[in-house]
Amino acid sequence: MLSEKLLKKLHTIAEEFKKSGFLLEEDLIELAESRQDIAERIENTKFKKISFFYDEELNSVGFTLEDVQVEFIVTVGEDEEGPWYEATAEIIFF
């Protein structure tokens, strides 16, 4: 189970992504649940030390912590059920 502190930080990160038009809070939570190492890094990093980026060409957003970069590449489409998106997280350690 994710801590309240981590959930608040994930929400704040999601709000930053929202400024670029991406709604990825559920994807951030899923990432934190599946990657304890990333969750710990996010939880233990002060928000002001997180840098954010947006790559229009790749249709991606992400953030950089001290020693890791997390990028969500988003594929969008539409089918008979309506619009959909798929976000793939790429993690790079420095």
N, C-alpha and C positions, 0 to 999 in steps of 0.2 A: 504494500500500500504506500502511496506517495504521501509525503508530509505536506502539511498545510503551507509551509514556507516554500516548498518546491512548486506546488500547484499555483501559488500566487505569482511566482517568478515566471512560470510557463504562461500564465495568463497575460502578464506584462509583455513577454516576448511575442505572444500572439497578437497583441494590440499593435506592436511595432510592425509586424507583417501585414496587418490589416491596412496600414497606411499605404502599402504598395498594392493593395487589392487582393490579398491572399487571406483566406480564412482557414488557418491551420492549427487551431488550438487542440482539436482532437488528435491530430497527427503528432503534435509535440508531446501530448500525454502518452500516446502509444509508444513513441520513441523512448520516453523516460521509463516506462514500464518494462520495455524489452531490453534496454541497455542501462544497467545499474551504474556503470562507469560514467556514462554521459550524464545521467541524472545527478550523480554526486558532484560532477564538475559544475553543472549549472547551479545546483543548490549552494555550492561553496564559493561561487564567483559573485562579487558585487555587481549589481546591474549596470552601474556606470562604466564598468570595465568590459562590458560586452559590446562588441562592435557589430553593426548590422550592415548587410549589403543586399542589393537587388540587381539581378542580371536580366534585363529585358529580353536580350537575344535568346537566352536559355529558358526564359520564363521561370526563373527561380529566385528564391530569397534564402537568406541564411544568416548565420551569426558566427562570430569568431570569439572563442574564449582564449585563455592564455596559451594553451598548447593543442587546441583542437578547433576544427572548423566544421560546422554542420550546415549543409545546404539541402534545401528541399526543391527538387526539380518537379514542376507541376505540368501534367498533361491534362488538357481539357477536351471535352467533346460533348456530343449530344446524341442520344438515341431515342427510341420510342417512349422511354420513361422520362425523358427530359435531359437537361444539362447534367454533366458529371465531371468529376476531376479525380485524378490519381496523383498523389504526391510520393515521390521516392526520395528518401533521405540518403545523402552521401556524407560520410564522415571521414575526415582527413586529420590524422595526427601529425604534428610537427616534430 
